[in-house]
Amino acid sequence: MKKVLRIVLIIVGFVVVGLLGFVSFVAVRGIPTYDPPVVQEMTIEATPARLERGAKIAQMHCIACHADADNRLTGRHMNDLPSLFGTVYSMNITQDKIVGIGNWTDGELLHFLRTGVRKNGTFAGIMPKFATMSDEDLQSVVVWLRSDAAPVQASGKEALPSEFSLFTKLLANTVIKPLPYPEKPIVIPDSTDEVAFGRYVADGLGTCYACHSADFTKQNPLNPELSAGYYGGGNEMKTPDGKPIFTSNLTFDEETGIGKKYTKAQFIQAVKACVRPDGSLIRSPMFPHQMTDYEVGAIYEYLKTVPKIKNDVADKEKEALASN
């Protein structure tokens, strides 16, 4: 018996030493770097339609995360992220050729937006990857980034370096990996199929699930519906004054979701204007989305088909505020 116990203790000791060694390695290594990607050479045609579409998508993603106080995309402190990720700053994505993306090709931009790997091989682990956005919509974003729009004009203001937590470094070395570049074209579903179109707008275009799920670390960008707590909400974020706020449950659960709280018209108003049915304003980090009524209405129809999750987000927020 003593011999067995000794063997078990030795094995446990090796495991503990191994884990400590791995954690120490990750702490020093930080976010991993990959080989610079080999990308497809292409030149995206800049059309008025793509520019208009790209501006709308950029408002939801690029501007929301990268705009500074002057609305230039020089990067900002991502103070709405949970503190467990560390102190995170978004990058300069203006047309500056040194600290921005002025020297990136169209193919390099598309590859990065899909996979998370920059042209030099560095990895943007926390940044969303637009794995299921259509080729046309993603190309429209690139057209906007290349445009004369004021937010993307060259600025040499360099973003502050992020100070990632050990937790984030561990995630980037284990769970969060670069995504594969699509092998087949990704197209927008027929808009007459309201549910399929709504799923695309919610997951592919808006990546709404990324916030309105249970855990930032348990998401599946390639198959969003497999993300933990898909549209059940509960992800912890921060208000501008640093208080915890939890994302809403968007499933049609009658008690804790939107099942009995929002009509279709009220849901459209909430997404586009951040106004609840009772007239109160939805707090930051939620912001008004530049979508058409049909696009938001299609999301509503799709959410009806998502499995209901009973998750009282309001109770979580009360508990978090009480513990602070």
BELLIN-V190750 format. One record per run of one state. SS is the DSSP state (h for helix, s for strand, l for the rest). FROM is the first residue (numbers start at 0). TO is the last residue. If there is no record, write none. Layout:
SS_FROM_TO / SS_FROM_TO
This chain:
l_0_0 / h_1_28 / l_29_31 / s_32_32 / l_33_46 / h_47_59 / l_60_60 / h_61_65 / l_66_75 / s_76_76 / l_77_81 / h_82_84 / s_85_86 / l_87_87 / s_88_88 / l_89_104 / h_105_114 / l_115_115 / s_116_116 / l_117_120 / s_121_122 / l_123_133 / h_134_144 / l_145_148 / h_149_151 / l_152_161 / s_162_163 / l_164_164 / h_165_173 / l_174_192 / h_193_204 / l_205_206 / h_207_209 / l_210_214 / h_215_217 / l_218_222 / h_223_225 / l_226_234 / s_235_237 / l_238_242 / s_243_245 / l_246_262 / h_263_272 / l_273_273 / s_274_274 / l_275_279 / s_280_280 / l_281_291 / h_292_302 / l_303_311 / h_312_322 / l_323_323
